[in-house]
Amino acid sequence: MDTFELSQLQEAIVRSAVDAIIVIDQRGLMCFFSPSAEQLFGYSAAECVGQNVHMLMPEPFHSEHDNYLANYVEAGKTAKIIGIGRDVQGKRKDGSIFPMHLSVGEAKAGAKRYFVGICHDLTAYQASVTAHLSLRSMQDALLEAAVDGIISIDEWGIVQSFNRGAELLFGYHKQEVIGKNISMLMTSAHAEMHDGYLHNYKTSGKAQIIGIGRDVQAQRKDGSVFPMHLSVGESRTEQGRLFVGVCHDLSEFKAVLQRLISAEQRYRDIVQNQKEFICRLSKNSRLTFVNNAFCRQLNQQLFQMLGISILEFIHADERHSVEALLEQLRQAEKSATVSLSVRMLGPNNNVHWVDWTFSNLAGSAESADEIQGVGIDITEQVKAKNHAKFLTNFDTLTGLLNREGLAEQFNRRQDPLQPYAILFIDCHRFRLINEKYGHEFGDLMLIEAAHRLQSVLPEEALACRLGADDYIVLLPVTERSSLLPFMHYLVEKCAEPYWLANEKISPSICVGGSIYPDDATELHVLIRQAEAAMFEAKQQRLLLRLYHEDIHNALTRQLEIEQGLRRALEQDLLSLVLQPKYHLQTQQLIGYEALLRWYDPELGTIAPDVFVAIAETVNLGKQLDRWVLKNVLRQIRLWQLAGLQPLPVAVNITAKHFSDPALYDYIASKLSLLELSPACLQLEITEGVAMEHSPTIQENLNAFRSAGIKIAIDDFGTGYSSLSYLTALPIDYIKIDRIFVQQLDKENNLGLVKAMLAMAQAIGVAVIAEGIETAEQQNMLLALGCEFGQGYFYAKPTGLPDIEQQLRQAKAQREK
């Protein structure tokens, strides 16, 4: 390579230059590589001197450089870069490409030609240009996206820019405005003065709008004038001063403001006419605002209430708690609300319950110390609630406690160790009084009985009406020896004659008692014990009885039977027998009565009259009836499928179940499911059920009669039938109770049976005599006109397998 030398001054200048300086010969080989070039390209001078300069160029310049240089040096063709300079790309030692400005000059030293390149790094410059363009693009986008109109003018008032928001606001296209005086957007009054304002500002520097903003009137292209808020800022540029205005349309705001002004009075009217009480309280709880409803409630004029403490209108018993709550509300740092119900004093000190909601106004600078209250008069609700509580705990007819109320008072007694007597009081045959005189007179008797009861009880005693004619007394016992005398006195007072419908009625009273805590500690157990003692007294025809060990044993036995019966129903441990019924004259079998039997491995055989009575007491009667109905109908269906012809089977229905509205639908659905005729089933009810004036019982009787299911009144003669009512019942049979049949040899019983048969004949129903055990009884009944009978004389109750065998024998005889 040719030797390339610089003078000492030139070398100093070159080495101190910021831009990179590279010298190449006419073959493209580098002769000089300045320190700035080393920093720019990442090579040392030693690595570059003597190497082709195209090593510093990326493609395609790398491959084409030598041809360009040869064409210029050897062929004399024109060079695009020498003496001009242009933006190109360089390539560093690490391979990275960067933008640079290259200026090339040619120098001759004798016969040798050299080319000097000056390289200026454009990386930072291009980044700056890109950022500037991006910022300018963003600014333009923001201006165009702005909802408000943005307009710039020069210092002579000529519009320089007009964004999309301004176009929409004023109705002009930007081309119509740019280059025109801004006064074209103003009303005539403002337009005439605008240029003067602008001139004054430029000369004096005092602005009325720049940097401040104000509401002005503007004019659209169509000539309409609208309110506008104008904010103006000043910008100094190389081209001079610019003023940028932001125009915000106030049309909607002004309209809303006007509506608010109109609405303020409307809202004031609304507040004044609210039924709720609305008030404001100062920091010392004095009224600073009250609405009309609050004034009317307190019967005060507005001027009389303002400045008065609200505590003066609150019941004295509650003022302290209300004052404390209001103070607590004032101390709250954040918005808070409290709700409370208080008694307020109205005119003549009459009390009203008001449900208040008080809120502090912590977020309001003008009302920071005030409290706002909204109240609702809940006097009627409180009365209704108290009445509901009365209904929950008290008997509505007599005013005495009901069962729930008695339990609540018993649990709230002050001294749990205080002995109490629990007295169960029953009025015999009270239902007959209702039947004879009507429920209205019966209710009067119950009320009078309650008054008598309360009149003889000490103040600390509690009285409760438990049921229709049952009362309970909770009596503190101080002397055990005085309990029985008091019970006698109680019976005597309650049994005194009553006058109803101008008639003197002397009820029969029976009382049973138990002792707390001697007999039990739970109220429901004590009541059950007292009731058991009452039943024993009634059975023994006594006036009163205290609970004792024998009664305890009977109750225990009852509980065992109850639990065993539940188990028997769940596990299907009951069984059925059928007792045949015959025509007395022909001795022909006419049907059966289904009887329930129960044997328990632990309790043994339980008599039906015992477990059925207990079932009715503990609400198991319905389950027993449905068990019998289900099994009887299923057995009849099985016999029919086997080609046998069973006769109708009668099923006894317990008292409560026959008053169930769902009974008819249950039986009808079973008959339909098993495809059985209603004639295969008969129902038997007690005389007491038939005599009840229950719409549901009457509906059931009519429904069964219409469906073809016959009804019999069982144990006839043991109750207290009303002949007039009996004639209206849709029944088919009456069954004379066995106690009359078995004592037909006695004149009195014979006369009663004759009367029953005559009554049945008069009302057109058939008679079935129960409990026939001898031929003599059969003959006497036949002679008296009795048509049907059943009893041991004909057949004992028979199991289903034996009945099936009889049916098969009857079938075989028919087929002979």
Beta strands, then each sheet from edge to edge (+ up, - down):
strand 1: 20-25
strand 2: 30-33
strand 3: 86-91
strand 4: 97-109
strand 5: 112-121
strand 6: 149-154
strand 7: 159-162
strand 8: 214-219
strand 9: 225-237
strand 10: 240-249
strand 11: 277-281
strand 12: 287-290
strand 13: 337-345
strand 14: 351-360
strand 15: 371-377
strand 16: 420-427
strand 17: 462-465
strand 18: 470-476
strand 19: 498-500
strand 20: 503-505
strand 21: 509-516
strand 22: 544-546
strand 23: 574-583
strand 24: 589-600
strand 25: 604-606
strand 26: 649-652
strand 27: 681-686
strand 28: 710-716
strand 29: 733-736
strand 30: 766-769
strand 31: 788-789
strand 32: 798-799
sheet 1: 2+ 1- 5+ 4- 3+
sheet 2: 7+ 6- 10+ 9- 8+
sheet 3: 12+ 11- 15+ 14- 13+
sheet 4: 17+ 18- 16+ 21- 22-
sheet 5: 19+ 20-
sheet 6: 25+ 24- 23+ 31- 30- 29- 28- 27- 26-
sheet 7: 25+ 24- 23+ 32-
end
